[in-house]
Amino acid sequence: MRKIICRTTLIGVGILVNFLMAQPEPTINHEIDRLSTHLDLSEEQQVEILLILENHQQEMNRIRELNREDVQAQKNAAREQQELLDKQIKHVLTPEQFHRYQAFHSDHRFSKRTRELQRILQLSETQAEKIDEIMRTTRDNLEQLRDKPGGDQHQIHEEMRKLMEEQDQKIEALLDDDQKNQYQQLKKEYRERMRREGPPGGGRPW
């Protein structure tokens, strides 16, 4: 029985890890479509921004490869690259379009999981911003563990479980009493559903 419980726990942790690290980035064409819809881009603007986004994606891939062992360096380089992207796009847009672009970017700066928590728990912008950073940091740390060569798998899963627990503790520290109760209820419902229906394909949604 103990082995079964342990195995179930590890499977659950693995699902959470896979979910955290498998959030797909929007494709460039999809991003162009979204921007075109919100900004009323001309065909010429679409072509220019497409080239900018392709270069941005290549540079981001290079940053990830060069800084695989240094998460903070990767974040700093990515932040600088995002600032460069905004400047390049600003050069292509009219002032009115760029204002709309900034508003659009602000609305989409949080991950899907953070936006879902913000909706359910009625998080303030400050709470959402801090929680989003906590979850991104956890994802980065989990990815480092996943890519760690060799090592005891049981120990790695245990470290992953601890990272998830630390994430929950940090998130709960930012919530008021009502939000904390709601958050704990969400986790309880997820565990009960996993026991009843088996591990869901999408993993934990936050």
N, C-alpha and C positions, 0 to 999 in steps of 0.2 A: 504493500500500500504506500509506504514511504517513497519507494522508487517511482510509483505512478504519479504521486503528487509532485515530486521533484521534476519529473519529466514534463508534466503539464505546465508547471511554473516556467520552465525553460522555454517551452514552446510559446507560451504567452509572451515572454520577454522577447523572443525572436520575432514574433509578429509585430510587436510594438516597434522594435528596432527597424524592421523592414519597412514599416509604414513611414517612420520618421525620415528615412533616407531615400524613399522611393517617390517623393513628391515630384511629379514631372514639371520641368520648366516649360512655359509656353513656347511653341515653335516660333521662328521668326515670322513666317507667313501669317500665323495666327495673331502675333503681336501687331503686325502691319494692318491686318483687318480691324483689330480693336481700335488702334490709333486712328485709322481712316474714318471709322464710324464716329468716334468722339470728337475728332478734330477737323473733319471735312477736308482731308488732304487732297491736293491735286495729284495728278498722275506723276508729275515731275517730283513733287515732294515725296511721294511714296517710293520712287526709285532711289532718291538720295538717302532717305531714312533706312531703306532696305540695306544699302551698302554700309551705312553706319552701324546698323545692328549686326550685320555679318562680321564686321571687323571687331565689334565689341565682344561677340560670342567667341571669336578666335582668341582674343586677348584674355578673356575670362578663363578659357580652357588652359591657356599657357600659365596663368597665375595659379590655377589649381595644381598643375603639374610641378611648378617650381617650388611651391610652398606646402607640399603634402604633409610635411612633418611639423610645420609651424602654423597653427590655426590663426594666431593673432596676426602674423604677417600676411596671411591670406586675406583676412578681413580688411586690414588696412589697405592692401593693394586693390581689393575689390571696391572699397569705398572710393578710392581715388579714380578708379576706372568708371564708376557710376557718375561721378562728378564730371568727368571728361565727356561721357555720353550725353549728359544733360546739356553741356555747353555746345556740343556738336549739333544736337537736335534743335536747340534754341536758334542756331544760325540758319536753320532751314525754315523754321516756322515764323509766322507773323507774330507780333506781340500778343494779340488776342488769342491766337492758337496756343502760344507757349503758356499763357495763363491757364488755359483749359488743360494743357498737358500737365502742368504742376498739380492741379486739382485732381486730375485722373490718377497721376502717380501717387499722390497722397492717399487716395482711396484704396489703392492696391499695394501699399507698401508692406502690409502685414500678410503673413502666410494664411492659407485657407483655414488651418486649425485655429490660429489666433482669432480670425474673424468670426469663426463659429463660436468660440468661447465668449468673444465680445458680445455677440448677439444673445447667447443664452444667459450669461451672467451679468449683462448690462455693465460691461467694463468701461471705465473712463479711458480717454485717449492715453493718459499717462500709464495706467495699468496695462493696457493692451501693448503699448510700446515696450514696457519692461518684460512682460510675459513673452512677447515675440522674441526678444533677445535671449531670454532663458531657454526657450525651446530650440532656437537656432544653435546656441552653444552646446546644448545636449546632443543635438543631431551631429554636430561636428565631432564631439567626443566619442559618440557611438560609432561614427564612421572610422575614426582612428583605431578603435578597438577591433572593428570588423576586419580592417585591413592589416592588422597585426599578424606578422608571419609566425606560424607555429603556435606554441603555447597550449596550455590546458583549456579545452573547450568549456569545461564546467566552470573554471575560474573566470574565463572571459564572460560567460553568461551571468555569473554572479556580479561581476563588475558592471555589466550592463544594467542589471536589476538595481544596483545601488545608484547608478546614474539617474534612472527613472524615478527612484524614491527621492533623490536630492532635488530633481526637477519639481516634483509635486510639492515638496516642502517649501521651496523658494516661491512657487506660484501661490501657495496658500498664505504665505507671509504677506503677500500683496493684497489679499482679499479682505473684505469686511466679513462679519460673522454670517450674514445671510448668503453672501457669495460663496464663502467657504463651505457652508452646508450644501449648497447646490452643487458645487464642484465635487464634493465627496459623494454625493448622491449619484452624480454622473459616473464616477468610477465604480461605484457599487453596482449600478445597473449594467455597466459594461462587463464586469466580472460574472454577474449572474447570467447574462446572455451568452457569454463564452462557455460557461459550464453547461448551459442548457442546449445550445445550438452548435457548439464546437467553435473553433477559432474562425472568425470572419475573414474573408479574403482581403478586406481593406485595412484591418488592424484598428487600433484604438484611434478615434477621430480627433484626439487632442493630446 
